[in-house]
Amino acid sequence: MRKMGGERTGVTYEENPQQIAEAEAKLQQKAEAELQEVFRSFEGEDDDRRGIVPAYEAMGLGDMTPIPHVIFDELLNNRILMSYDCAERMDIMLDVTREKGVEVPFVLIGEQAKKTNYVMFNEFYSVKNNSGLTWNECDFKKVTDANVGLVGSFKKRIEAVAKMHDGSRAIICFGHTHPEDRSIYYGTYSRGDLRNLIQYDDSIAKVKREMKDDDNISAEVKREMEDNGPQTLSCVIAANGDMDFMFYDHDDRNFYKFTNVLRMTDDGSKEMLQNYTFKTPLPRQYR
């Protein structure tokens, strides 16, 4: 298994809405092709994951197809630590999901320490008013619209981490919740969730480009940003309390799970959080 790393360059977005839509469609097609490549790699003769994805895809659920997390490897020596404030706000968001049966999108900002797989999150952003959300809506534009400082804060984090010159990286995590009444498969990543994770690096391409063109950032810092640029993660928080973080490695075409997820408590200690405990039911044709 690999350490988190590697870069991905997105297409250049134009201001014309039609060009933006066309560019996004191309990115989605590219991510879909990459996702299919990952799934094909599981179908080797001696691979114990063989046949699992096709069995669930045979249900005809499209992007809502559940993909059992047991087929994904753990990231080597992984750890995620959330600040007390982040964890408290995520608890509130989970309560909303359970009470209202809606998906709630959120964004976490943090950093990966010195070329390790240790990530610390200490900034949390979500929508201000959850009443307007539908059960399956997970629009990150609503998060950025509701938090005008989010992009600027992410840029500051990228620059600050780059100035450390120690191989650390800024991290942004795009997450959402899964309510229990979504389906009996609510505790899994869906096919669409996985394809979105592949695309997340493209979603921050504009931020990287703007910083590259910023004359107020030194050439030395820009070189560090190029070598150890920002990275993206995904998180699905299920109604059963699982906090499932995942990383996609574009170099070796594989998804990796974070299985050591902790939070800071109010007394300064660390508490382990549950993750990936949900047991995905069999496809309907086998039940």
Rosetta blueprint (number, residue, H / E / L):
1 M L
2 R L
3 K L
4 M L
5 G L
6 G L
7 E L
8 R L
9 T L
10 G L
11 V L
12 T L
13 Y L
14 E L
15 E L
16 N L
17 P H
18 Q H
19 Q H
20 I H
21 A H
22 E H
23 A H
24 E H
25 A H
26 K H
27 L H
28 Q H
29 Q H
30 K H
31 A H
32 E H
33 A H
34 E H
35 L H
36 Q H
37 E H
38 V H
39 F H
40 R H
41 S H
42 F L
43 E L
44 G L
45 E L
46 D L
47 D L
48 D L
49 R L
50 R L
51 G L
52 I H
53 V H
54 P H
55 A H
56 Y H
57 E H
58 A L
59 M L
60 G L
61 L L
62 G H
63 D H
64 M H
65 T L
66 P E
67 I E
68 P L
69 H H
70 V H
71 I H
72 F L
73 D E
74 E E
75 L L
76 L L
77 N L
78 N L
79 R E
80 I E
81 L E
82 M E
83 S L
84 Y H
85 D H
86 C H
87 A H
88 E H
89 R H
90 M H
91 D H
92 I H
93 M H
94 L H
95 D H
96 V H
97 T H
98 R H
99 E H
100 K H
101 G L
102 V L
103 E L
104 V L
105 P E
106 F E
107 V E
108 L E
109 I E
110 G E
111 E E
112 Q E
113 A L
114 K L
115 K L
116 T L
117 N L
118 Y E
119 V E
120 M E
121 F E
122 N E
123 E E
124 F E
125 Y E
126 S E
127 V L
128 K L
129 N L
130 N H
131 S H
132 G H
133 L L
134 T L
135 W L
136 N L
137 E L
138 C L
139 D L
140 F H
141 K H
142 K H
143 V H
144 T H
145 D H
146 A H
147 N L
148 V L
149 G L
150 L H
151 V H
152 G H
153 S H
154 F H
155 K H
156 K H
157 R H
158 I H
159 E H
160 A H
161 V H
162 A H
163 K L
164 M L
165 H L
166 D L
167 G L
168 S L
169 R E
170 A E
171 I E
172 I E
173 C E
174 F E
175 G E
176 H E
177 T E
178 H E
179 P L
180 E H
181 D H
182 R H
183 S L
184 I L
185 Y L
186 Y L
187 G L
188 T L
189 Y E
190 S E
191 R H
192 G H
193 D H
194 L H
195 R H
196 N H
197 L H
198 I H
199 Q H
200 Y H
201 D H
202 D H
203 S H
204 I L
205 A H
206 K H
207 V H
208 K H
209 R H
210 E H
211 M H
212 K H
213 D L
214 D L
215 D L
216 N L
217 I L
218 S L
219 A H
220 E H
221 V H
222 K H
223 R H
224 E H
225 M H
226 E H
227 D H
228 N L
229 G L
230 P L
231 Q E
232 T E
233 L E
234 S E
235 C E
236 V E
237 I E
238 A E
239 A L
240 N L
241 G L
242 D L
243 M E
244 D E
245 F E
246 M E
247 F E
248 Y E
249 D E
250 H L
251 D L
252 D L
253 R L
254 N E
255 F E
256 Y E
257 K E
258 F E
259 T L
260 N L
261 V E
262 L E
263 R E
264 M E
265 T L
266 D L
267 D L
268 G L
269 S L
270 K E
271 E E
272 M E
273 L E
274 Q L
275 N L
276 Y L
277 T L
278 F L
279 K L
280 T L
281 P L
282 L L
283 P L
284 R H
285 Q H
286 Y H
287 R L
